[in-house]
């Protein structure tokens, strides 16, 4: 069973590049004075960032996540999102009780980082892990991904259909995890 990923904090309003999107959309300097304009841009940015993050399995703006689910066991857990900065806490459900397993080390990987536990987890145990993930603040997000978010937000604002716009898709393609081989 795959781990469930829950964004426990969400993206703070001040972390959203609202002025960058306004400039990208060529809005007048006084766009904030129009009622609802700022909220509309924030909504478009959250949707665009979410679309890019889901497409890539990567977190753009650093924040806290909770990962939960059954694991295969052992001391290594492959994480379903990247990049991961740190593991804040890990707990496992044993005999009906939640047992703290302390912190874990991260083996960085651009697509699937690995949490290395101090104590082994039994196969089939339910694990809850709190992590910090993301490239960083908006300026630390790779340029191509920032541009893809702005293009997506623009398309959403224009009422275009679902899915990444072709130019945004081309910009995110180098960041995708390509799987080679069979699933057997």
N, C-alpha and C positions, 0 to 999 in steps of 0.2 A: 504494500500500500504506500503510495507516495506521501511525502510530508505536505501538510497544509501550510501555506504561507499567509500570514496575517500582518498587514501593515499596522503596527500598534500606535503609531504617532500620526501618520499622514504627513503631507508636505505643508509646512508652515507657510502662511500667506507671504511673509517677508522673504521666503526663499524662492518664490516664483518670479521669473523674469518678466514681469508685467510691462515695464518700460521698453524692454527689448522687443516684445511682441507688438506693442503700440507703434514702435518705430518701423518694424517689419511690415505692419499693416498700413503704414503711412498715415497714421491718425494725427490730427492736429495736436499741437503742444498742450492744449487745454482739455484733452480728452477726459481727464478725471472729473471735470466739472459737469459732464453729462451724467445724469442719474443712471445708475446701474452699469455704466461702462466698465469700471474697474472690476466689478463682480463678474461681468460677462467674460472679460479677458482671463481672469483667474480660473473660471470654469473651463474655458477652452484649453488653457495650459494644463490643468489637472487631467483632463481627458486625453490630451495629446501625449503627455508624459506617461500616463497609464498605458496607452496603446503601444508606445515604443518599448516600455518596460516589459509588457506581456509578450510582445513579439520576440524580444531578445532573451528574456529570462535574466535580465540585468537591471540593477537599480541605478537610476541616474543620480538623484539627489540623496545624499546620505541621511539615513534615518533608522529607527529601530523597528525590527521585525520579530515576530514570534513564529517559530517553526514547530510543528507538532505532527506526530504520527508514529507508526510502528517502524522499527529499524531491523536490519538483518543481524545485528549483533556485532560484537568486537569492540575495538577501540577507535575505529574510523567511521565517520558518517559523511557521505558525499552530500553536499548541500545543494538545494534546488535553485539557488539564486547566486549571483555574483555582482560585483566584487564584494567580499566580506572583509571588514576591518578587524572585528573582534567578536568573541563570544562572551556575552555578559554572564549568562548562567545556563546550566543544563540540569534538568531533573528527569527522573525516570519513574514510572509507575511500577512498583514492586509490591506484590501481595496486597493490593488495594490501597497502598500508601504512596504518596509522592516523595521520593528520596532525592535530595540534592546531590548532584555529582560534581559540583564545583565548576571551575572554568575549563575551557578547552583551548588548545592551540589551533591556529589556522594554517593549513598548507595552502598558500595562495595558488589560484588557477584562474585564468581569465574567463572560464566558462563554468566550471564546477569545482569550487574550492572544497577542501576536506577539513572537517573538524576532527582533531585528534584528541581523544578523551584520556584522562588520567586513569579512569577505571573502566573496565570492560562493561558493555551493555549486553544483556542476554538477548538471543534471537527472539523477535516478536514482541519485545518490550515497547511500550508506548513512551516516547521521549518528547519533552518540551524544551525548546532551546530559544533563548533570547539573544539576538545578535544585532550588531550595527553593520549595515550594508550600504553600498553606494560609492560612486566615484568621488563624491565630496559635495561641496557647495556648487551652485550653478556654473561659476567660472571654471571649475575643475572638470566638468563634464567634457568629454572630447568634442571638438568643434563640429564634426559631422553629425553627432547625435543631437547637439544643441540646434543645429540647422534643421534637422529632421523634425524635431519637436515644433519649431516655429512654423514649418511648412504644414504639419498636421493641424496645428491650432488654426492656421489660416484657412485650411480646407474645411475644418469644422465650423468656423465662423461664416464661411460662404455657403454652408449647408450641403457640402458634398457628401456623398455616400460613405458607408462604412469601409474600413480597411485603410491601409497606409496608401498615401498618394504615391505614384510611381517614383518621383524624385526622392521622397523620403525613404521609400523602400531601397533605392539604390544607395542612399547614404548610410542606412543601417546594415546593409548586407555584409560588409567586412567584419562586423561585430557579432554575427550569428555563429552559433555553435554548429558546425557541420559534422554529421555523424557518418562515418565510413564503415562499411562492413555489414554483416547480417545480424539480425536480432536473435540469435540462437544460441 
